Amino acid sequence: MVTANPIHSDEDCDAALAEIGAIMDARPGTPEGDRLEVLSTLVQAWEARHHPIELIRFAVEARGLKMADLEPMIGGSGRVSEVMNRRRALTLAMILRLHDGLGLPAEVLVREYPLAARVA
């Protein structure tokens, strides 16, 4: 049986990510593979609730996509860069396209999140 602690903070999430990195090559169906699956699910759920942009990044990486693959959903490469670097917020249209294109929950993406400070 696989046991894992819930993620209650960014520090817990960082610890889970470090463990994921250590067992990334685990084979499915093995105890390590099961642990990898559970930890990945916990991290994805934490990031979905607390970091919408990280959820997008996780979805892109998990599907083996590139940031360029977000262009049909977000806009040109400059717009993708602005959104992913938190210099521009997601619009409703972007959220709906990300929901349709990547299957991400719109109710998570619609949440407010802090933007990076603008450099003058």
Buried (B, 14 or more C-beta within 10 A) or exposed (E): EEEEEEBEEEEBBEBBBEBBEEBEEBEEEEEBBBBBBBBBEBBBBBBBEBBBBBBBBBBBEEEEEEBEBBBEBBBEEEBBBBBBEBBBBBEEEBBBBBBEBBEBEEEBBEEEEEBEEEEE
